[in-house]
Every structure is written in C-alpha cells, then in structure tokens.
Amino acid sequence: MAEPKTRPTGASVEDFLDRVGDPRRQAEAREVCALMTAVTGQEPEMWGESIVGFGRHTYATSRGPSLEWPPVGFSPRKANLTIYLLNGFEPYPDLLQALGPHSIGRACLYLRRLDAVDRSVLRELVGRSYRDTISSAAAAAARSDGTTADAAADS
C-alpha cells in the first residue's frame, strides 16, 4: 500500500500563511491558527502542502493500516476556510446549530466567512473535538495494555 501523501513536512507554518493570497482569508487563517494553538496547547505543524495541524493521533482505518493525522487542523482554501476535526461532527449537534452558516463533510467544516460564525462556539467545538479525540486514544491505549483509561489519560 502506498504511503499517505498528507504527512508532517517540517515546512514553516508562518511562510505558508504568508503565501495565502486573499488578505481576508489570510487574516482568518491566522485567527484560526491562534485559536487552535490556544485550545490544544499544541504548536501548528504543516501536513502536506496546505493543511495546518495540531497534535498527532494514530488511528486504525477501516482498510487495515493505522494512519497518523492531527486531531484538529485547518486549511485556508479559496472557496472556504476548512476546519478538520478527526472525530467528525456527530457528537456536537448543539454546537453546529449555534455556530452560524457552515456546511460539513465527514470530518470537514466549511466556513465561507469566519466573521459570520460565533467564535466562542467555534472555540468550544474545536476544544471538545480535540479533547474527545485525545481521550479516546488514551482509552484505547489503556485497553490494549491493561491499564485504566483514567491512568492513561493522566500520563
């Protein structure tokens, strides 16, 4: 099986953000980058050529091999500011309803304009998704090594 194309690159996030052509989209990207840094406590990292991710999480795919992916991230695309939440949106209908105009894919939240959404709701959505992804990883690790989920989460 081929290696995934989207992996950490070591490229500069700051340089990437500097190259976002549309001034409004660049400002939005910088704001979301600061929000995700604050909420996750992780430094931003380039994944592939256009995704800024926060943290690393290994998860099993339905097709077999495990993959590494950031629990949360974003990409300042031309049509939308895309927010990536690894665990999807099913657990957060209340937050999606309160967020403001958006559309979603399986693990992608598409925002046409950041100024049209409630930033505090976006912050809560990103924070809950990040914590839920990390805590589910800790619980899975605990099950595989015989420790309790609480002990794994405390490590």
C-alpha positions as CSV (number, residue, x, y, z in Angstrom):
1,M,0.0,0.0,0.0
2,A,1.3,3.5,-0.9
3,E,2.3,5.9,1.9
4,P,-0.3,8.7,2.5
5,K,0.6,12.0,0.8
6,T,-0.5,14.1,3.7
7,R,2.2,13.8,6.3
8,P,4.1,16.3,8.5
9,T,6.5,18.1,6.3
10,G,8.6,20.3,8.6
11,A,7.7,23.3,6.4
12,S,7.1,26.7,8.1
13,V,3.5,27.4,9.0
14,E,4.3,31.1,9.1
15,D,5.6,31.0,5.5
16,F,2.5,29.1,4.4
17,L,0.2,31.7,6.0
18,D,2.2,34.5,4.4
19,R,1.5,33.0,1.0
20,V,-2.3,33.0,1.4
21,G,-3.2,35.4,-1.4
22,D,-6.5,36.8,-0.2
23,P,-6.0,39.3,2.7
24,R,-9.3,38.4,4.4
25,R,-8.6,34.6,4.1
26,Q,-5.1,35.2,5.4
27,A,-6.4,37.1,8.5
28,E,-9.0,34.3,9.1
29,A,-6.3,31.6,8.8
30,R,-4.1,33.5,11.3
31,E,-7.0,33.9,13.7
32,V,-7.9,30.2,13.5
33,C,-4.3,29.2,13.9
34,A,-4.1,31.2,17.2
35,L,-7.4,29.8,18.3
36,M,-6.3,26.2,17.7
37,T,-2.9,26.8,19.4
38,A,-4.6,28.2,22.5
39,V,-7.3,25.5,22.7
40,T,-5.0,22.5,22.0
41,G,-1.8,23.7,23.6
42,Q,0.0,22.3,20.5
43,E,2.2,24.2,18.1
44,P,0.9,24.3,14.5
45,E,2.6,21.9,12.0
46,M,2.3,21.7,8.2
47,W,0.7,18.5,7.0
48,G,1.2,18.2,3.2
49,E,1.2,21.4,1.3
50,S,-1.9,23.1,2.6
51,I,-3.1,21.7,6.0
52,V,-2.0,23.2,9.3
53,G,-2.5,20.5,12.0
54,F,-2.3,20.5,15.8
55,G,-1.0,17.4,17.6
56,R,-0.7,13.9,16.3
57,H,-3.1,11.0,16.6
58,T,-2.7,7.4,15.3
59,Y,-6.0,5.8,14.4
60,A,-7.0,2.5,12.7
61,T,-8.6,2.8,9.3
62,S,-11.3,0.5,8.0
63,R,-8.9,-0.7,5.3
64,G,-6.3,-2.0,7.7
65,P,-3.2,0.0,8.4
66,S,-3.1,2.7,11.1
67,L,-2.5,6.3,10.0
68,E,-1.2,9.4,11.8
69,W,-3.3,12.5,11.5
70,P,-3.8,15.7,13.5
71,P,-6.8,15.7,15.8
72,V,-7.7,19.2,14.6
73,G,-6.4,21.4,11.8
74,F,-7.4,23.8,9.1
75,S,-6.7,24.9,5.6
76,P,-7.4,28.3,4.1
77,R,-8.9,27.2,0.8
78,K,-10.0,29.7,-1.8
79,A,-13.8,28.9,-1.5
80,N,-13.9,28.1,2.2
81,L,-11.9,28.1,5.4
82,T,-11.8,24.4,6.0
83,I,-11.7,23.1,9.6
84,Y,-10.7,19.5,10.1
85,L,-11.9,17.6,13.2
86,L,-10.7,14.0,13.2
87,N,-13.6,12.6,15.1
88,G,-16.3,14.2,13.0
89,F,-19.4,16.2,14.0
90,E,-21.9,13.6,15.2
91,P,-21.2,14.3,18.9
92,Y,-21.7,18.1,18.5
93,P,-25.2,18.9,17.1
94,D,-25.8,21.6,19.7
95,L,-22.6,23.4,18.7
96,L,-23.2,23.1,15.0
97,Q,-26.7,24.5,15.4
98,A,-25.3,27.5,17.3
99,L,-22.2,28.1,15.1
100,G,-23.7,30.1,12.3
101,P,-23.5,29.5,8.5
102,H,-21.5,26.4,7.5
103,S,-21.5,23.1,5.7
104,I,-19.9,19.8,6.7
105,G,-18.4,16.7,5.2
106,R,-17.3,13.6,7.2
107,A,-14.6,15.4,9.1
108,C,-14.6,18.8,7.4
109,L,-16.3,22.0,8.5
110,Y,-16.6,24.5,5.7
111,L,-16.8,28.2,6.5
112,R,-17.2,30.8,3.8
113,R,-16.6,33.7,6.2
114,L,-15.1,33.5,9.7
115,D,-16.8,36.7,10.7
116,A,-20.2,35.0,10.1
117,V,-19.8,32.4,12.8
118,D,-19.8,32.6,16.6
119,R,-16.1,32.4,17.5
120,S,-16.9,31.2,21.1
121,V,-18.9,28.3,19.6
122,L,-16.1,27.5,17.2
123,R,-13.6,27.6,20.1
124,E,-15.8,25.1,22.1
125,L,-16.2,22.9,19.0
126,V,-12.5,22.6,18.4
127,G,-11.7,22.2,22.0
128,R,-14.2,19.5,22.7
129,S,-13.3,17.6,19.5
130,Y,-9.6,17.8,20.4
131,R,-10.2,16.6,23.9
132,D,-12.5,13.8,22.8
133,T,-10.0,12.6,20.2
134,I,-7.2,12.6,22.7
135,S,-9.2,10.9,25.5
136,S,-10.5,8.2,23.1
137,A,-6.8,7.5,22.2
138,A,-5.9,7.2,25.8
139,A,-8.8,4.9,26.5
140,A,-7.8,2.7,23.5
141,A,-4.2,2.6,24.7
142,A,-5.4,1.6,28.2
143,R,-7.5,-1.2,26.9
144,S,-4.6,-2.6,24.9
145,D,-2.1,-2.5,27.8
146,G,-4.5,-3.4,30.6
147,T,-4.3,0.0,32.5
148,T,-7.4,2.0,33.2
149,A,-8.5,4.8,31.0
150,D,-8.1,7.3,33.8
151,A,-4.4,6.2,34.3
152,A,-3.7,6.5,30.6
153,A,-5.3,10.0,30.4
154,D,-3.2,11.1,33.4
155,S,0.0,10.2,31.7
